[in-house]
């Protein structure tokens, strides 16, 4: 506890808030929460409304990082209400930024784009280039999740340039990692590896454990895309150790999801089914829709390949229906493509062709280049 007798309220709030941010960067989330809550009490006691709004933002961001979305939404709503009553548009924009990120992680991409575009407009109007850079980065995240990789690359590069102007190593490392991730999917492996190596140097230098785990996760995906499965599995296990240590529940779900897919690719179907079943349970608990749909799709494939074809078909049909409910066009196309794959193994050629045609129409409409390439390969089988 701080000695507060001879310190002004502003100073007390400033000390607790800044220390909380340091705890957050090093992934000591409970300590960060404690300091933010202490600062919030002092801000409310002293009627320091701007600082109160700022602390609602900090807490919301913290709960977003730990996938405690109910708490995140509660703090966002309180902060937005106060920011709008006091007409603090920049503080409102920063809260909307967190809201957009939560929407993205929950798979609510249309809502995320709408909110983040508002943030970009406000940041531009007030010439707040750091908030603008963050909004560009977060918009790129949404486009990446939707499979619009070229749009994502362009926005990540814009964001990175701005972060570097400000000398913001923390966010520069995140942007480099994100850029490497999308370049991996575009099969620009040399550029991807260069970005990951630079990002890893930056985040190790500043002691950002979660950033290091994120980069190693994407390096694992990089090796998986290159069919270097042993190296990928080694990295995923290293990532899981870090994520468990820092309590990154959402991160654990995505890492296990990648491991389940890796086991499917290496034809270790029983392991794939076991891991993906666990991912499905955890993703539903945390309301991670993208992870849920991905797990359902590969669970269907793994069951189909392991001889449980009817269960696999049922799982994939359920995934397609759920993707339609969420309006996840990427997962709709992907699910149809995977279902066609099972039908081809059963010599149900006409059903497979029909599904591939439907999947191709969606992939072409939304420019899902990775799916289009896979569909074209299947069409020649």
Buried (B, 14 or more C-beta within 10 A) or exposed (E): EEEEEEEEBEEBBBBBBEBBBEBBBBBBBEBBBBBBEBBBBBBEEBEBBEBBBBBBBBBBBBBBBBBBBEBBBBBBBBBBBBBBEBEBBBBBBBBBBBBBBBBBBBBBBEBBBEBBBBBBEBBEEEEBBBBBBBBBBBBBBBBBBBBBBEBBBEBBEBBBEBBBEEEBBBBBBBBBBBBBBBBBBBEBBEBBBBBBBBBBEBBBEEEBBBBBBBBBBBBBBBBBBBEBBEBBBBBBEBBBEBBBEBBBBBBBBBBBBBBBBBBBBBEBBEBBBBBBBBBBEBBBEBBBBBBBBBBBBBBBBBBBBBEBBEBBBEBBBBBBEBBEEBEBBBBBBBBBBBBBBBBBEEEBEEBBBBBBEBBBEBBBEBBBBBBBEBBEEBEEE
